[in-house]
Amino acid sequence: MGPRVDGVDHRASSRALFAEMYAETTSVARRRECREALVHLHLPLVEHCARRFRNRGEPFDDLVQVGTIGLIKSVDRFDVSRGVEFSTYATPTIIGEIKRYFRDKGWAIRVPRRLQELRMAITKATADLSQDLGRSPTAREIADHLGREVEEVLEGLESANAYSTVSLDAGDGDPDSPASLLENLGADDEALAHVEVRESIKPLIELLPQRERRILLLRFFKGMTQSQIAAEIGVSQMHVSRLLNRTLEQLRSEMREVG
Amino acid sequence: MRTRSDVELRLPAESAYVAVLRMTTAGLAARLDFTLDDIEDLRMAVGEACALVLEHADSEGDLRASYDLSDGSIRVSISAGAARGADPDEDSFGWQVLTALTSDVLTHREGSELWVSFSVRSSISA
């Protein structure tokens, strides 16, 4: 973090950066730097917005992350000639992004706060213990770590499945992920060496959102565990579990329709 | 072969009850000190095995699950009455998922009862 800037300086540097970014003489590389600097400069604004949504069952860091997406959108869309302060312009967009996140991640059924908190504690304990142990922890290890009963941990894990199943920004394409699961068939995974995916399932897999397809690939064609997949794509293991289970269910029901 | 399972459950042969089996399986595996990844695999496997069996099951029949528990390993057998004859399709995606997640996947018939069974070992005891 750079030195703290007070409000006036902050606004001045914001204006200067925007002016430079839009100046005709500015190089493309410099424009990119300005854009980055603007995002960094306003990160405290995102944290401020995210703080308003704390204690609602989502980790603060996640809120900052989605809020930052709102900030980046704002930087890209801000019209300097309008004469409004950037922060005034950006705040609704940032908050909108955070609210959208809550809507998308809403619980399908109401889960008691106690369980939501437990679920978060388990998610954190799972990440910490995986790091320490170099493998996925057992329920007992998590329970010991949290000073709780194994039953409680199981209950918490189960409640994670109550999350809604709405689309999770399926459209966000990841350029690093394989273009198609099918391109990767025939990878040298012994367990699946004999797999012949029937013709009927190919189009169904191709229709899956990119992220779901990628998780399916990593689990069944790369043989990665859910924890490894979680680390690879940057979400929690529980989230991988939900996506994977939903995908399998979806494929199953679609297969049934196809006959 | 053992004649007695350590745990047995009987439920209506409807997909709505599969969630109960998945949950129960997770509870049993946690008691055997399976890791969360193992448990997730087990839950998925139970879901797939049930789907394979239920596809052919007689409606209004029973879905049975039995578990043989040993140190660091669990064998799950899912069965249902399926008088109409068809067996699980071993080329199906569900079967492939099951064989990828578990070992010793078997399907067989005893009279009109259709079985799918598989084993999962804890990655710690391995």
Interface residues (C-beta under 8 A of the other chain):
Chain A: T126 R135 S136 P137 T138 A139 R140 I142 V150 V153 L154 L157 E158 N161 A191 L192 V195 E196 V197 R198 I201 F220 G223 T225 Q226 S227 Q237 S241 L244 N245 L248 E249 L251 R252 M255 R256
Chain B: A19 M23 A26 G27 A30 R31 D33 F34 T35 L36 D37 D38 I39 E40 D41 R43 M44 G47 E48 A51 E55 D91 S92 F93 G94 Q96 V97 T99 A100 S123 I124
